[in-house]
Amino acid sequence: MQCPSPHLRLLEYLEAYIQLHGYSPVIDEMMAAMEKPRGAIQNSLRYLEREGYIERRYGKARAIRILKSNRGGIPIWGTIAAGYLSEVFTDSQDMLPISSPKLKPGDFALQVAGDSMIGDHIPDGSFVIMRPVSNLAALKDGEIVAAWVEGRGTTLKHFYREGKHISLIASNPNYPPITVDVEECRVEVQGVLLWVLQGYE
């Protein structure tokens, strides 16, 4: 369904702002840019969220993510370590201009930093196309995921589960396995790999 014009203008503004600054504007900035009252902005945000164009993380400032661009493509949510655990991937956004019938609203891209997954033909600098994970129990052993480990950071690795332990395994033998006791440390899988895109700039 085509995004109606008043909401489309706000979506285009959000895309441009996030691409420039790396984070989303606050309501007052949207009101000033759109020359609209608070109620109209909130109505447009509700529409864009309901129709799958954006995601809002409530309770956090500047926490809007673009899920479906009016320009086409999917959002790049930043970089992810393919190596040792590092900081969570950033929220800086651009759009990756790809299309495929396999893509669904909410799918996103990350740029790989590191060589721990080189055995799966995921080199440093490549893009991985990811799908959010709503049910951790549905994950199969061996799938490649973007995993966050509480207090340690995020990484791209093979996922394995045995009892109360989760192991994150690289395909480069130079990197040791990361094993976590889920009763002592929280693990979140933020996305599962769909495919790898190399050579995009």
Beta strands, then each sheet from edge to edge (+ up, - down):
strand 1: 54-56
strand 2: 64-66
strand 3: 74-81
strand 4: 94-96
strand 5: 108-113
strand 6: 127-131
strand 7: 144-149
strand 8: 153-162
strand 9: 165-169
strand 10: 178-181
strand 11: 187-197
sheet 1: 1+ 2-
sheet 2: 4+ 3- 5- 6+ 11- 7+ 8- 9+ 10-
end
